[in-house]
């Protein structure tokens, strides 16, 4: 996976963690504010309801307990405005008297309704001026109250301080409205962002004063706990950074262990190839020395002079040649590592390619090489191969591809790894965008010690081909490829009857 994609995944993980935490903090803050708003709304409704019910109680008390002596009771009800700040005035009508002219019309009609209902009735509601007029029918006299809504609000118990509270409160009756406190005004029409609003509407618990209390609180981004949310985001970034550093350290340590193991196997296999090549190259001259010495011994045996000395010299030459051949043979048997041939088993080639790219990830990033691994067409069955051997082959092919593109500009450094099924075999093709293989190198590309690089040993491809053949597969250079070199590794499918590995002479 490209490092940009991994970085994007880490950023996405940070964004998700930060967003979830910030959402939880914002939800907790809004929930707490909502609980406060609902509690204040219940308190405000209860206080205003108590005041309105108190007005009914005052009138009911006057109607029930009015004195029989007019002179005695007059002073008592006239003192009500001094006892209750919201009571502006009190009127009394006895017998055939008329209500005072200063009072609004309709008092007589309200008195008749009160006589029919048995409780106080609203004669007039002037919410624009904050005035209410109540009438209570009684015998021998009826009473009326002129109320000031502003003074009805209990300032000492009111839960919403008008100077600082963002809650807007108002009373309505029909189409009339009386603003208790302005709070935070609603946004103007067409504003860029209006936020959201909490609203509560409750009718006051008074049959004579059915006013509706409205509470509204407009919210915007300023109510969110930005300090806590930013702290959470920073904490998530630190935790993810520490986790990423620990993970990268673990991955780097695991990659180093795999590279060390792969390097040890590669060195042993290289030593085997080197010994095999030396034995192959030395066996021919040693055999020729042996044959020549034996022929010379027979020829000298027919001549009379110095026969014993010549025969003894040739015998010594033959013995030395045999000894050299035996030494080379022992060296070859030593480095062949008997009993450590590749152990073939079902192998997932997609995973093997991913692990090989993972091992070379730092090198790919350093060289700025883009790797493309198209998904195979259809499900890819497992291969019958040795995991370590396949890793070594892929490592050699990918490393050769990187070295072949050293002179290319970074934008053109691309490696294509294709996986497909071809009959009873699986194909892994590695193609680079380098200059390709020179025509004179193609016939001897898999010959030991044949290399086109100044510092190359010439055993990597030979070793890889030998490993592929030992697993019953093959490794070859594609005859035709569009740009760069294309090496094709073919491995048998995993089955109950796996093919026998090819034994190289």
N, C-alpha and C positions, 0 to 999 in steps of 0.2 A: 504494500500500500504506500502511495506517495506521501511524503512527509507533510505536504499541504493538506491532504485529506485527514491525516491523523490530527494535525493541529486544528482543523475545522471540527473534528469530533470532540476534541477537548474543549474548544470554545463553546460548542453546542451543549456539552455536559455542564459547563459552568453556567451557561445561560439558563438551562432548565432548572438546575439546583437553585440559582439565585432567584429566578422567577417564582419558583414554588415557595421558597422561603419568604420572599417579599410579599407574595400574595397572602400567605398565612399571616404575616405580621400586619398587613393592611386590613385583612379580614378581622383579626383580633381587635385592632384599634377601632374599626368601624362598628364592630359588635359592642364594644365597651361604650362608644359614644351613643349608639342606639339605645342601649339599656339606660343610660343617663337621660336621654331625651324622653323615653317612655316614662321613666320614673318622674321626671319633672312635669310631664303632661298630666299624669295622674294626680300629682300634688296640686297643680294649678286648678284642675277641674274640681277637685274636692274642696279647695278653699273658696272658689267662686260659688260653688253650689251651696256651701254652708252660708255664705253671705246672702244669697238670694232666698234661701229658706228662712234665714233670720228675718228678712223683710216680711215674709208671710206670717212669721210668728209674732212680730211686733203688732201687725194689724189685727191678727187674731186675738191677741191679748187685750188690745184696746177695745175690740168689739165685745169680748166676753166679760171683762172686768171693769167696764166703764162705770164710774160712780153715778149714783142716782141723783146726787146734788150737782147740778151743773157748775156751780161756783167752785166746788171742791175739786172736781176732776179737771177743770180747764188748765190749771197750772201744771199738772202732771204731764199731759200730752204735749203741751207747749215746750216742755223741756227736752223732748226727744232729739232735736237737732244738736243740742249740746252734748248729749250722750253718745250719739252715733254720727260720725263725721259725714257719712254718705247720705244722711237724711238732710235735705235742703230745707224742707218745709213740711208742715202737717196741717191738714184741713179737716174740719169736722162739720157734718151736716146733720141736724136733728129735726124731726117732724117734717113740716112743710117748707123748711128753709131751702134756699138754693145754694149750690156750691159757689164759692167765691169766684168773681169774674176773672181774677188773675189766673185761675186754673184753666186748663184746656177744655174745649167743648167735648162732649161725649162722656162726661163724668156720670151723668144720670144713667145712661145706657150701661156703662160698666158696673154701676151699682146694682142694676137689676140683674145683670148676669151673675154678680157675686151673690145676690140673694138666692138665686136659683141653684148655684153650684155649692154654696156654703163656704167658699174660700175666696181669697183675694183675686181680683182680676186686673189685667193690664189695661189701663185707660188710654195711654199714649206712650209710644216708644219713639223718641227722637235721638237715634244713635249718632247722628251727625253732631249734635250738641252734647252727647253723653248724658241724656236725661231719660228717666223712666218715671211714670206716674201710675201708682197702684191705688185701687179702691177696695175697701172691705165693707160690706153691708152689715149693719147691726142695729139693735134696738136698745135704747131709744134713739141712738145716733150712729151714723156711718162715718168712717174715717178714710183719709187718703194720705199717701206719702209721695213727695217729690224727691227722687233719688238722683245722686250724682254717680255715674258709673266710674269716673276716675277715682273718686274716694272709696269706691267699693273694693278696689284692689287692695288686699292686705300687704302693705309694703314691708312690714317686718317679717312676714312669713312667706313672701312670694319667692319661689325657688329660682326664678330667672331674673337676675339683675338687669334692669333695662339698659344700663350704661355699657355693659360688657357682653351680655349674652347675645349670641348670633341667632337666637330663636325669635321669630316674629309671631306675635300673638294678637288675635283680634276676635271680637264678638260680632255675630250676625243675627239678624232677625228679618226674615224675608229678604228684601233687596238692600236693606240697610246694614251698615258695618261700622263698628267702633274699634279703632286700633288701640290695643292695650300697650303694646310696645313695638317699635318698627323692626328691631332685630337687623338681620342682614337682608337687604332688599333683593328681590328677585332680579335676575339679569335682564338687561334690555333685549328686546326682540332683535334677532339677527346677530347676537354675540357669538364670538368664535367658539367658546366652550361654556355651556351653561352649568356644567356639573350635574349633580343629581340632588333631589330634595326629599326630605322626610316630612310627612304631613300627618296630623291627627286631628280629627273633628269629633267632638262630643257635646251632646245637649246637656245643659245644666239641669240639675235635679230639683227644679221648682216648677209646679204646674202653672203659676201665675206669670213667670218670667222665663219662657222657653227659649232662652238665648242659646246659641251654638258657639262653643269655644273652639277656635281653630288655632293650631300651633304648627309652624312650618320652620324647618331648618334647612338652609341650602348648604350643600357640601361642595368643596372643590379639592384640588390636589394639595392645598396647604394643610389639610387635616391628616394627611397620611404621615406615618412615622418614617420620614426620610432618613434620619440619622440611623435608626435601627436597621432599615432596609439596606442602606449603603454599607453599614457594618457587617451585615449578613453576607452581602455580595463579596466584600473584601475577605471575610472569613472563608467563604466557599473557594475563592481564588487561592488563598493560602493552602487550604486543605488539598485541593486538586493539584496544586503545584508540588506539594510535598509528596502526594501519592504518585504523581507522574514521575518525579525524580527517583522515587524508590522503585517504581516499575521499570524505568529506563535503566537503573543500576542493575536490577535483577535480570532484565533482558540482555544487557551488555555482558554480564557475568555468564549467563547461559550461552550466549553466542560465542564468547571466548572459549568456554569449555568445549563446545561443539567444534569450533575451528581447530582447537588443539587436538581433539580426537581425530578430526578429519586429516589434520596435518601429519599426525603420527601414522595413520593408515596410508596416507599418500607417500610418506617417506619410505615406509616398508615396501609398498608396491613399486615405488621407483627403484629402490635397491634391488628388488627382484628382477625388474626389467633390465637394470644395469648389469646385473650379474649374468642374466640370460644373454644379453647382447655381447658381453665380453666372452662368455663361453662359446657363443656362436662364432665370434670373430677369431678366437684363439684356437678353436678345435681344428680348423682347416690347416693353418701352418704347422701346428704340432703334429697332425697326422702326416703331413708331407715330410716333416723332419724324420718321423719314425720310419716312413716308407723308404726315404732316401738312405737312411742309415742302414736299414736291413739290406737294401740292394748293394750298397757299397761293401757291406760285410760279405755278401756272396761273391762279389767280383774280386775282392782282395783275397778271398780264400782260394782262388784259382792260381794266384801268382806266388812264386816261391819266396821272394824277399819280404821280410817284415810281416809275415802273415800273423804271427801271434800278437804283435803290437797293434797292427791295424785292426785285427779282430777285437782286441780288448778295447780299443778306442771307440769302435762302432758300437760295441756292447754298452759301453758307458753312455754314449749318446742316446742310444735307444732307451736305456733305463731312465735317463734324465727327462726324455720326452714323455715317457709313460708317467713319470712322477709329476711333471707339470700338468699333464692331462688329468691325473687323479686329483691334484690340488684344485684345479678349476672345477672339476666335477663335485668335489666336496663343498666348494664355495656355492655352487648353484643349488645343491641339495640343502645347504644351510639357509639360504635366503628364500627358498621356495615356501617356507613356513608350512610344512605338511600338517594337514588337519585343520587349516584355517582358510579354506576356500570359502568363497561367498556362500552364505546360507540364504537360499531363495525362499521367499514366502509371499503371500498376497500383500501387495503394496499399492497404496493410493497415490497415483502419480500427481494428482492435483495438490495433495498435501506435500509431496516430496518437492515439487517445484516451489511451493510457497516457502518451505523451510530453506531451500537453497537461496532464494532471493532474500530471505530474512538474514541469513548469514552474511550476505554481501551487501546488506543495506547501507552500512557506513561508507563502503567503497562506492556504491551507486550514488549516494548523496554527495560525496566528495567530488566525484567526476561529473556530476550533473547529468546523469544518464536517465532517460525515461524508459521504463519497462512496460510493455503491453503484454497482458496474458488474456487473450479472448477466451470466453467460456466455451467449453467443448459443446459440439452439437449432440444433444442427448446425453443420457447418463454414461459415464465412463467406467467400465469394469476395472477391477484391480489387476495389476500386472504381477507376474511371477518373477520376482527379482529380489535382490538383496538391498536393503535400505541404505546401508553404508556405501556400497558400491555405486548405487544410483546417485547418492549425494556427491560422491567424489567425481563422477562423470559430469554431472550438472555443474559442479563447482568449477571444474576445468574448462568446460565449454563457455560458461558465463565469464570467467576470468579472461579467457582468450578473447572473447568479444569486447570486453572493456579495454584490453590492451590494444586491440586492433583499431579502436576508435579514438586513440589518444590525439591524433593529428586533426580530427574533425572538430568543427566549432561546436560549442555546447548545444546549440539549437538542433543540430543534426545527429546527436548521439542518442540513438534509439535501439532498443533490443526487443525483438518480438519472440515470444515463447508460445508455440502452438501445441495443443494436445488433441489427438484424434485417434480413432480406431480404424485400422486397416485390416480387415479380415480377422485373422487369429492373432494379430499383433497390435500393439499400441505404439503410437508414434509421438515422440517428443522432439520438436524441431526448435532449434535456437538459431536465430538469424540476427546479424548485426548490420549496422549501416556504415561499416568501414569500407576500405578499398577493395576488400575481397582477397582471395588467394591467387598468387601469381601463377600463371600457366605452367612454369617450370617446376613449381612446388607440388602441383596436384598429384603427379604419379608417385611421389615419394613422401606424401604428407604423413602417412602412418608408419613410416620407416623409423626405427630408433635413431636418435641423434640428428634427425633432419628437422631443421627449424629455419624460419625466415627472420627471426629476431636476433639481435646481436647478443643479448644476454639470455637467450633461451637455451634450454638443455636438449629439447627435442624428444622428450619422453612422455609428455602429458597426453597427447593424442594416442600414442602407442599404448600407454597404460590404460586409457579410457576404452580403447577398442578391445584390448584384452579382457577387461572387466565385463564389457558388454557381451563378448562372445562366451565368456565363462558362465553367463546366465542364460545362454541360449538365444541371445539377441544379436544386434549388429549396430555399428556406428560407422557412418560414412558421410562424405561431403556431397551435398546435392550437386548434380551436374550443372544445373542452371538455376540461378537465383538473381532476382532483380535487386542489385545493389548489395554489397557486402557478401559475407560468407554465411552459408546455411548448412548447419550440421544436423543430421537426422539420426536420432537414437530410437531403435526399434526393440521392443521387449515383448516376450510372449505373454499371453493372457494367463491368469491364474486359473488352474483347473486341477482335477484329480490326477490327471496324467500330464504332468509338466514335461516339456521337452528336455532332452538331455543337453547339458552344456557342451559347447564346442571346446575341444582340447587343442590348444595351440602347440605346435611342435617346438 
